[in-house]
Amino acid sequence: MSRVYNFCSGPAALPEAVLKKAQAEMLDWHGAGVSVMEMSHRSTEFMSILASAKARLMRLLDISDDYEVLFVQGGASTLFAQIPANLTNGFDSACYLDTGAWSTKAIKEAKKYTKVNVVASSKEQNYTTVPAFADLELDESAAYLHVCPNETIGGLEFADLPETNLPIIADLSSTILSRKIDVSKYGMIYAGAQKNVGPAGVVICIIRKDLLARCSDSLPTVWNFANLAANDSMINTPPTFAIYLADLVFEWLEEQGGVEAIEAVNIAKAKVLYDFIDASDFYANPIDPAYRSRMNVPFTLADASLESLFLEESEAAGLRTLAGHRSVGGMRASIYNAMPMAGIEALIQFMREFENRHAQGK
Ligand SMILES: *Cc1c(COP(=O)(O)O)cnc(C)c1O
């Protein structure tokens, strides 16, 4: 058996230590005589896993009691609809910032539920930058402002938030737990697990409790955030194995020294890769340097006809899934928390050798 460096944008690499622990506990979880997949979600064993995952996340992100942590199903894409369905009740509109493909998808779904006010868009710049927050056309009577602070497909990330009294709702699917955030600045945070948290099947939601008052009884029962909060995310059977794996990833993160420690590693990883790309005439990254993503690093080759060869040879060199998203092409290295610095070094070494072999005559 050999494990490769996996640059997939999602489902993404998980820490090897977590996979090994899950393997060791697979047949008999802590003496229960069954795997986590086989136990009742209402058993004391699973309830302890759920409570542990919640408590660890609250510690890792320093989440106050003003917030509920929910484990929701359906992927982040379901939340694109579920959020306006729950949180625009009593309001005429919602504000959305458009910074790329995932913002656009969130906007499209929200329009099915409410009037959407796109407060700014960097579409004309091909989503290579973030609109100036000073120019945002914010309607302070809207239900909320939605942002996507890491555009996974474009490779664009921003850390600051606009100044507003609106609750800010952030899709942190590809950046949660990769950097320190101040949760108290958000009305709600949500993140599909399969980028930085665990396997697909669960979405982490952190929602300010006062917003739960907006959730209407007319919503489908399992879609209602207030119901989910009142029932400890267990109105029906939750994705138990995904929650268990998330708990193991949180535990691993605590062992690494928490979010601040992993952020330092993430900064270093992204820096060496971007520095290498910038120093080369053969590779290029199109994103405004102020907003380059630490998690998703897209790059192009000077000669696009070499792309399929690059992918073929990188795969053979044990560097998996470097193709860019089908909507943008090129390459993309997704380097979430679980990607070690050694993976970045192996990638750079491959890129250097590939350039040396193919850059002649250019
Ligand atoms: C992957 C991703 C999504 C979609 O996640 P699904 O779980 O596939 O619905 C949404 N937003 C962002 C920022 C993502 O990276």
The ligand as a Gaussian input file, in Angstrom:
#p B3LYP/6-31G(d) Opt

LIG

0 1
 C      -17.312000      22.596000      -2.001000
 C      -17.991000      23.882000      -1.714000
 C      -19.389000      23.997000      -1.684000
 C      -20.321000      22.869000      -2.047000
 O      -20.280000      21.822000      -1.204000
 P      -21.258000      20.557000      -1.368000
 O      -21.112000      19.878000      -0.067000
 O      -20.753000      19.763000      -2.535000
 O      -22.624000      21.062000      -1.615000
 C      -19.933000      25.226000      -1.357000
 N      -19.152000      26.286000      -1.070000
 C      -17.807000      26.205000      -1.113000
 C      -17.001000      27.418000      -0.787000
 C      -17.184000      25.004000      -1.426000
 O      -15.846000      24.935000      -1.454000

